[in-house]
């Protein structure tokens, strides 16, 4: 029987694609909202939050991208009026 577990690598980037902060978690659903809130508080210019799913098993260590969240700022939006 194959034994494995998942871990999640969370990273945040600014507009210049510079990594601002990263963290590792074993519970994606509970960690993601707090990670995003914490990053936005500490780094107001954060634009992207990325989550990588890592499947850890006996024979391999594999990474897969699962979510990329783009955080838009209101002053960046261009509003079109008719």
N, CA, C and O atoms as a GROMACS GRO file, in nm:
protein
  328
    1UNK      N    1   0.084  -0.119   0.000
    1UNK     CA    2   0.000   0.000   0.000
    1UNK      C    3   0.088   0.125   0.000
    1UNK      O    4   0.181   0.137   0.080
    2UNK      N    5   0.058   0.216  -0.090
    2UNK     CA    6   0.136   0.338  -0.104
    2UNK      C    7   0.100   0.437   0.007
    2UNK      O    8  -0.017   0.461   0.035
    3UNK      N    9   0.202   0.493   0.069
    3UNK     CA   10   0.181   0.590   0.176
    3UNK      C   11   0.229   0.727   0.128
    3UNK      O   12   0.343   0.741   0.083
    4UNK      N   13   0.142   0.828   0.137
    4UNK     CA   14   0.181   0.962   0.094
    4UNK      C   15   0.102   1.067   0.173
    4UNK      O   16   0.002   1.036   0.238
    5UNK      N   17   0.149   1.190   0.164
    5UNK     CA   18   0.078   1.303   0.222
    5UNK      C   19   0.104   1.426   0.135
    5UNK      O   20   0.200   1.428   0.058
    6UNK      N   21   0.020   1.526   0.149
    6UNK     CA   22   0.035   1.648   0.071
    6UNK      C   23   0.081   1.762   0.161
    6UNK      O   24   0.041   1.773   0.277
    7UNK      N   25   0.165   1.846   0.106
    7UNK     CA   26   0.199   1.972   0.171
    7UNK      C   27   0.183   2.082   0.066
    7UNK      O   28   0.181   2.055  -0.054
    8UNK      N   29   0.171   2.206   0.112
    8UNK     CA   30   0.138   2.317   0.024
    8UNK      C   31   0.237   2.430   0.046
    8UNK      O   32   0.255   2.478   0.158
    9UNK      N   33   0.301   2.473  -0.062
    9UNK     CA   34   0.395   2.583  -0.057
    9UNK      C   35   0.325   2.708  -0.107
    9UNK      O   36   0.282   2.714  -0.222
   10UNK      N   37   0.313   2.808  -0.021
   10UNK     CA   38   0.247   2.934  -0.056
   10UNK      C   39   0.353   3.041  -0.076
   10UNK      O   40   0.443   3.057   0.007
   11UNK      N   41   0.342   3.115  -0.186
   11UNK     CA   42   0.437   3.224  -0.215
   11UNK      C   43   0.359   3.346  -0.261
   11UNK      O   44   0.252   3.334  -0.322
   12UNK      N   45   0.413   3.463  -0.231
   12UNK     CA   46   0.351   3.587  -0.280
   12UNK      C   47   0.456   3.668  -0.355
   12UNK      O   48   0.574   3.667  -0.321
   13UNK      N   49   0.409   3.738  -0.459
   13UNK     CA   50   0.498   3.814  -0.547
   13UNK      C   51   0.446   3.955  -0.566
   13UNK      O   52   0.325   3.980  -0.559
   14UNK      N   53   0.539   4.048  -0.589
   14UNK     CA   54   0.497   4.184  -0.623
   14UNK      C   55   0.492   4.198  -0.776
   14UNK      O   56   0.511   4.099  -0.847
   15UNK      N   57   0.467   4.318  -0.824
   15UNK     CA   58   0.452   4.342  -0.967
   15UNK      C   59   0.580   4.314  -1.046
   15UNK      O   60   0.573   4.285  -1.166
   16UNK      N   61   0.695   4.323  -0.981
   16UNK     CA   62   0.823   4.295  -1.048
   16UNK      C   63   0.861   4.148  -1.039
   16UNK      O   64   0.974   4.110  -1.071
   17UNK      N   65   0.768   4.064  -0.994
   17UNK     CA   66   0.786   3.920  -0.980
   17UNK      C   67   0.890   3.885  -0.873
   17UNK      O   68   0.954   3.780  -0.881
   18UNK      N   69   0.905   3.972  -0.775
   18UNK     CA   70   0.995   3.946  -0.662
   18UNK      C   71   0.917   3.873  -0.554
   18UNK      O   72   0.808   3.916  -0.515
   19UNK      N   73   0.972   3.762  -0.506
   19UNK     CA   74   0.905   3.686  -0.400
   19UNK      C   75   0.912   3.766  -0.270
   19UNK      O   76   1.020   3.798  -0.221
   20UNK      N   77   0.796   3.797  -0.214
   20UNK     CA   78   0.789   3.876  -0.092
   20UNK      C   79   0.796   3.789   0.033
   20UNK      O   80   0.868   3.820   0.128
   21UNK      N   81   0.721   3.680   0.032
   21UNK     CA   82   0.717   3.592   0.148
   21UNK      C   83   0.668   3.455   0.100
   21UNK      O   84   0.592   3.445   0.004
   22UNK      N   85   0.713   3.351   0.168
   22UNK     CA   86   0.666   3.216   0.136
   22UNK      C   87   0.648   3.138   0.265
   22UNK      O   88   0.708   3.169   0.368
   23UNK      N   89   0.566   3.035   0.258
   23UNK     CA   90   0.541   2.952   0.375
   23UNK      C   91   0.494   2.815   0.334
   23UNK      O   92   0.440   2.797   0.224
   24UNK      N   93   0.514   2.718   0.420
   24UNK     CA   94   0.476   2.580   0.396
   24UNK      C   95   0.364   2.542   0.491
   24UNK      O   96   0.367   2.577   0.609
   25UNK      N   97   0.265   2.469   0.441
   25UNK     CA   98   0.151   2.430   0.523
   25UNK      C   99   0.107   2.288   0.490
   25UNK      O  100   0.137   2.236   0.382
   26UNK      N  101   0.037   2.227   0.583
   26UNK     CA  102  -0.021   2.095   0.555
   26UNK      C  103  -0.173   2.106   0.544
   26UNK      O  104  -0.240   2.005   0.519
   27UNK      N  105  -0.230   2.225   0.562
   27UNK     CA  106  -0.375   2.244   0.553
   27UNK      C  107  -0.405   2.366   0.468
   27UNK      O  108  -0.406   2.479   0.517
   28UNK      N  109  -0.431   2.343   0.342
   28UNK     CA  110  -0.451   2.449   0.244
   28UNK      C  111  -0.574   2.534   0.276
   28UNK      O  112  -0.567   2.657   0.274
   29UNK      N  113  -0.686   2.470   0.305
   29UNK     CA  114  -0.812   2.543   0.326
   29UNK      C  115  -0.806   2.637   0.446
   29UNK      O  116  -0.862   2.746   0.440
   30UNK      N  117  -0.739   2.597   0.552
   30UNK     CA  118  -0.731   2.683   0.671
   30UNK      C  119  -0.623   2.789   0.657
   30UNK      O  120  -0.639   2.900   0.707
   31UNK      N  121  -0.514   2.756   0.591
   31UNK     CA  122  -0.399   2.846   0.585
   31UNK      C  123  -0.414   2.958   0.483
   31UNK      O  124  -0.374   3.071   0.509
   32UNK      N  125  -0.471   2.929   0.366
   32UNK     CA  126  -0.474   3.027   0.257
   32UNK      C  127  -0.537   3.161   0.295
   32UNK      O  128  -0.476   3.264   0.267
   33UNK      N  129  -0.656   3.166   0.357
   33UNK     CA  130  -0.714   3.298   0.392
   33UNK      C  131  -0.625   3.379   0.486
   33UNK      O  132  -0.613   3.501   0.469
   34UNK      N  133  -0.564   3.314   0.583
   34UNK     CA  134  -0.476   3.385   0.677
   34UNK      C  135  -0.347   3.430   0.608
   34UNK      O  136  -0.297   3.539   0.636
   35UNK      N  137  -0.294   3.347   0.518
   35UNK     CA  138  -0.173   3.382   0.445
   35UNK      C  139  -0.198   3.506   0.360
   35UNK      O  140  -0.117   3.599   0.361
   36UNK      N  141  -0.308   3.508   0.285
   36UNK     CA  142  -0.340   3.622   0.199
   36UNK      C  143  -0.360   3.749   0.283
   36UNK      O  144  -0.308   3.855   0.248
   37UNK      N  145  -0.434   3.739   0.391
   37UNK     CA  146  -0.458   3.856   0.477
   37UNK      C  147  -0.328   3.908   0.537
   37UNK      O  148  -0.306   4.029   0.542
   38UNK      N  149  -0.243   3.818   0.582
   38UNK     CA  150  -0.115   3.857   0.643
   38UNK      C  151  -0.023   3.923   0.540
   38UNK      O  152   0.042   4.023   0.569
   39UNK      N  153  -0.018   3.866   0.420
   39UNK     CA  154   0.066   3.921   0.314
   39UNK      C  155   0.018   4.060   0.274
   39UNK      O  156   0.098   4.151   0.259
   40UNK      N  157  -0.114   4.077   0.257
   40UNK     CA  158  -0.167   4.208   0.218
   40UNK      C  159  -0.141   4.313   0.325
   40UNK      O  160  -0.122   4.431   0.294
   41UNK      N  161  -0.141   4.272   0.451
   41UNK     CA  162  -0.115   4.365   0.561
   41UNK      C  163   0.033   4.407   0.563
   41UNK      O  164   0.064   4.525   0.578
   42UNK      N  165   0.124   4.310   0.549
   42UNK     CA  166   0.267   4.338   0.557
   42UNK      C  167   0.323   4.398   0.428
   42UNK      O  168   0.413   4.481   0.431
   43UNK      N  169   0.269   4.355   0.314
   43UNK     CA  170   0.319   4.398   0.183
   43UNK      C  171   0.202   4.447   0.098
   43UNK      O  172   0.143   4.368   0.024
   44UNK      N  173   0.167   4.574   0.107
   44UNK     CA  174   0.052   4.625   0.032
   44UNK      C  175   0.066   4.612  -0.120
   44UNK      O  176  -0.036   4.609  -0.190
   45UNK      N  177   0.190   4.604  -0.173
   45UNK     CA  178   0.204   4.593  -0.318
   45UNK      C  179   0.202   4.450  -0.369
   45UNK      O  180   0.244   4.425  -0.483
   46UNK      N  181   0.156   4.355  -0.289
   46UNK     CA  182   0.147   4.216  -0.336
   46UNK      C  183   0.045   4.209  -0.450
   46UNK      O  184  -0.062   4.268  -0.443
   47UNK      N  185   0.080   4.135  -0.556
   47UNK     CA  186  -0.008   4.120  -0.671
   47UNK      C  187  -0.054   3.976  -0.691
   47UNK      O  188  -0.166   3.952  -0.735
   48UNK      N  189   0.033   3.880  -0.660
   48UNK     CA  190   0.003   3.740  -0.690
   48UNK      C  191   0.035   3.653  -0.570
   48UNK      O  192   0.139   3.670  -0.505
   49UNK      N  193  -0.054   3.558  -0.541
   49UNK     CA  194  -0.028   3.454  -0.442
   49UNK      C  195  -0.037   3.321  -0.517
   49UNK      O  196  -0.133   3.295  -0.588
   50UNK      N  197   0.066   3.240  -0.499
   50UNK     CA  198   0.075   3.113  -0.570
   50UNK      C  199   0.077   2.999  -0.469
   50UNK      O  200   0.141   3.011  -0.364
   51UNK      N  201   0.008   2.891  -0.498
   51UNK     CA  202   0.012   2.773  -0.413
   51UNK      C  203   0.058   2.654  -0.495
   51UNK      O  204   0.003   2.626  -0.602
   52UNK      N  205   0.158   2.585  -0.446
   52UNK     CA  206   0.211   2.465  -0.512
   52UNK      C  207   0.177   2.345  -0.425
   52UNK      O  208   0.209   2.343  -0.306
   53UNK      N  209   0.112   2.246  -0.485
   53UNK     CA  210   0.081   2.123  -0.414
   53UNK      C  211   0.200   2.030  -0.427
   53UNK      O  212   0.251   2.007  -0.537
   54UNK      N  213   0.244   1.977  -0.314
   54UNK     CA  214   0.358   1.885  -0.314
   54UNK      C  215   0.310   1.751  -0.261
   54UNK      O  216   0.267   1.740  -0.146
   55UNK      N  217   0.316   1.650  -0.347
   55UNK     CA  218   0.278   1.515  -0.304
   55UNK      C  219   0.405   1.444  -0.257
   55UNK      O  220   0.499   1.424  -0.335
   56UNK      N  221   0.407   1.409  -0.132
   56UNK     CA  222   0.523   1.342  -0.072
   56UNK      C  223   0.489   1.195  -0.055
   56UNK      O  224   0.396   1.160   0.018
   57UNK      N  225   0.564   1.108  -0.122
   57UNK     CA  226   0.544   0.965  -0.103
   57UNK      C  227   0.678   0.894  -0.094
   57UNK      O  228   0.782   0.958  -0.091
   58UNK      N  229   0.674   0.763  -0.090
   58UNK     CA  230   0.796   0.684  -0.069
   58UNK      C  231   0.898   0.701  -0.181
   58UNK      O  232   1.018   0.703  -0.155
   59UNK      N  233   0.851   0.713  -0.305
   59UNK     CA  234   0.941   0.708  -0.420
   59UNK      C  235   0.969   0.841  -0.487
   59UNK      O  236   1.065   0.852  -0.563
   60UNK      N  237   0.888   0.943  -0.461
   60UNK     CA  238   0.908   1.067  -0.535
   60UNK      C  239   0.876   1.189  -0.450
   60UNK      O  240   0.818   1.180  -0.342
   61UNK      N  241   0.915   1.302  -0.502
   61UNK     CA  242   0.887   1.432  -0.441
   61UNK      C  243   0.846   1.522  -0.556
   61UNK      O  244   0.931   1.581  -0.622
   62UNK      N  245   0.716   1.534  -0.582
   62UNK     CA  246   0.666   1.599  -0.702
   62UNK      C  247   0.592   1.728  -0.667
   62UNK      O  248   0.520   1.734  -0.567
   63UNK      N  249   0.610   1.829  -0.750
   63UNK     CA  250   0.540   1.956  -0.731
   63UNK      C  251   0.440   1.977  -0.845
   63UNK      O  252   0.468   1.943  -0.960
   64UNK      N  253   0.326   2.032  -0.813
   64UNK     CA  254   0.227   2.068  -0.913
   64UNK      C  255   0.166   2.202  -0.876
   64UNK      O  256   0.131   2.224  -0.760
   65UNK      N  257   0.155   2.291  -0.972
   65UNK     CA  258   0.089   2.419  -0.946
   65UNK      C  259  -0.060   2.395  -0.937
   65UNK      O  260  -0.117   2.324  -1.020
   66UNK      N  261  -0.123   2.452  -0.837
   66UNK     CA  262  -0.267   2.431  -0.822
   66UNK      C  263  -0.346   2.560  -0.830
   66UNK      O  264  -0.453   2.562  -0.891
   67UNK      N  265  -0.299   2.666  -0.772
   67UNK     CA  266  -0.374   2.792  -0.770
   67UNK      C  267  -0.280   2.910  -0.785
   67UNK      O  268  -0.173   2.915  -0.725
   68UNK      N  269  -0.322   3.005  -0.866
   68UNK     CA  270  -0.254   3.134  -0.873
   68UNK      C  271  -0.363   3.239  -0.853
   68UNK      O  272  -0.455   3.250  -0.934
   69UNK      N  273  -0.352   3.314  -0.747
   69UNK     CA  274  -0.451   3.416  -0.714
   69UNK      C  275  -0.394   3.553  -0.746
   69UNK      O  276  -0.286   3.589  -0.699
   70UNK      N  277  -0.465   3.630  -0.826
   70UNK     CA  278  -0.420   3.765  -0.862
   70UNK      C  279  -0.500   3.863  -0.778
   70UNK      O  280  -0.624   3.863  -0.780
   71UNK      N  281  -0.430   3.947  -0.704
   71UNK     CA  282  -0.494   4.044  -0.615
   71UNK      C  283  -0.492   4.181  -0.684
   71UNK      O  284  -0.387   4.243  -0.696
   72UNK      N  285  -0.607   4.226  -0.728
   72UNK     CA  286  -0.616   4.353  -0.799
   72UNK      C  287  -0.634   4.469  -0.702
   72UNK      O  288  -0.693   4.454  -0.595
   73UNK      N  289  -0.582   4.583  -0.741
   73UNK     CA  290  -0.598   4.704  -0.661
   73UNK      C  291  -0.694   4.798  -0.734
   73UNK      O  292  -0.690   4.807  -0.857
   74UNK      N  293  -0.779   4.867  -0.660
   74UNK     CA  294  -0.880   4.954  -0.721
   74UNK      C  295  -0.818   5.065  -0.804
   74UNK      O  296  -0.873   5.099  -0.909
   75UNK      N  297  -0.705   5.121  -0.761
   75UNK     CA  298  -0.645   5.232  -0.836
   75UNK      C  299  -0.579   5.185  -0.964
   75UNK      O  300  -0.540   5.268  -1.046
   76UNK      N  301  -0.565   5.054  -0.985
   76UNK     CA  302  -0.509   5.000  -1.108
   76UNK      C  303  -0.615   4.978  -1.215
   76UNK      O  304  -0.582   4.961  -1.333
   77UNK      N  305  -0.740   4.977  -1.175
   77UNK     CA  306  -0.847   4.946  -1.269
   77UNK      C  307  -0.877   5.064  -1.360
   77UNK      O  308  -0.869   5.180  -1.320
   78UNK      N  309  -0.910   5.032  -1.482
   78UNK     CA  310  -0.953   5.134  -1.577
   78UNK      C  311  -1.102   5.114  -1.597
   78UNK      O  312  -1.145   5.008  -1.643
   79UNK      N  313  -1.179   5.214  -1.564
   79UNK     CA  314  -1.324   5.203  -1.575
   79UNK      C  315  -1.370   5.263  -1.707
   79UNK      O  316  -1.326   5.371  -1.747
   80UNK      N  317  -1.457   5.191  -1.774
   80UNK     CA  318  -1.510   5.236  -1.903
   80UNK      C  319  -1.652   5.284  -1.881
   80UNK      O  320  -1.734   5.214  -1.821
   81UNK      N  321  -1.682   5.403  -1.930
   81UNK     CA  322  -1.818   5.456  -1.919
   81UNK      C  323  -1.875   5.474  -2.058
   81UNK      O  324  -1.803   5.503  -2.154
   82UNK      N  325  -2.004   5.457  -2.068
   82UNK     CA  326  -2.071   5.474  -2.199
   82UNK      C  327  -2.132   5.610  -2.209
   82UNK      O  328  -2.192   5.644  -2.311
   0.00000   0.00000   0.00000
